[in-house]
């Protein structure tokens, strides 16, 4: 017999919305911090999403709200990242070839050498890029002021420009097939590309695991959500200030190569032309898709990826739960 409370999802969503009122204004800075720590915008967005989820869960177990939300959120991100980089391999498989170094970080005073020790990298970024005090840096990464000074001395001595990323030519079969079905507005073809166990996710908003009815709804939303976007000033969906001349015309998908990976950029029609508002990433076996991730409510990632590709883009903000203009 199920003991689930049918009202629980709504209660959790309401708590999340209140959480976002405080922490969402820090979301752009959080992404920048995660971007300094990680090798790619994709990893940075994953870390930022994970940080927000962990902060929300952790806050529910705390006796009082953090006095400095910014420093506390960065501490959650630091702890999560340090956990990831210190985690031992899950299996004795041969070590993979080293990943290519990151493209130059445009908002940093020089890119950090990828071999920089985790604590050194975090200390340099927090102090030099985000201007935290030595005491705050020590609290964020869980060490002493003396250790922070030592990490800064070592880390600053290792600042170097990264080498150019080598060219790679990925397989694009499933990506091209996805674009063709998307541009034909064919939900059945899109669904046929997905494995029965495939995950479909609108990052930061919702996800479908396996072949259920929500998967088709999410695919239709990707295909025809431009109608809701164009009417958002009165119908909600996103904040009205982000509409910016969007038209209800169905969007257009295009395959692009980004850092050696085939991705799907999604162009939306506007009064002044087309602009990218979403990016799709797939995990596939060459013919079928095992995971589809739609980046729509991720303005920082969209801005960075489109900036690297030289594509015009428009943000959608972070909030997906608005039911009418500006109101939850």
Secondary structure, DSSP 8 states (H G I E B T S, - for coil): -----TTHHHHHHHHHHHHHHHHGGGHHHHHHHHHHHSSSHHHHHHHHHHHHHHHHHHHTT-SS--S-HHHHHHHHHHHHHHHHHH---SS--------------TTSSS---TTS-HHHHHHHIIIIIT---HHHHHHHHTS-HHHHHHHHHHHHTT--------------HHHHHHHHHHHTT-HHHHHHHEEEEEEEEETTTEEEESSSHHHHHHHHHHHHTHHHHHTHHHH-SS-GGG-TTB-SS--EEEEEEETTEEEEEEEEEETTEEEEEEEEEEEESSSSEEEEEEESS-HHHHHHHHHHHT--B----S----SBTTB-
